[in-house]
């Protein structure tokens, strides 16, 4: 029974060495393939010597392999941070004086604030020239439309400010918001008005 156990243990160790030997070997073109029988030795001291040799080879191999040895993320992060913190650029701002007396100039200046292109000011001008001739107090007695954008009813413009009845800026802000929300652009609003007579 004792010899059967010893033989079984040797066979298990030999199989383990054979498998790890195949994984660990850096086979040269002239090396002969290992056969399990070549590794089996009846002497247990030789088996443990072979196992120790295989374990050493495995640890040597794994210590030389590193996924992060070529990792350059830290260097890339440092360079990126340096580039972003470079204060070499000069920011410039300008102030444009708007004549609040002229509602057209005011409307053109406010268009980008509402996501409308100033290049479409001509469309906006056609709408509000036909609707009110840019008159803050333009009133349509038959429909109760009021002001530059001819809000219907005029009191809707109170959402843009309490001075809606007399302020060109408040009326323009409300009108630009309405056009952006309903049509998306001044020229789309003009296209609708040209086809329907209202917007």
Order of alpha helices (4+ residues) and beta strands (2+ residues): alpha-alpha-alpha-alpha-alpha-alpha-beta-beta-alpha-alpha
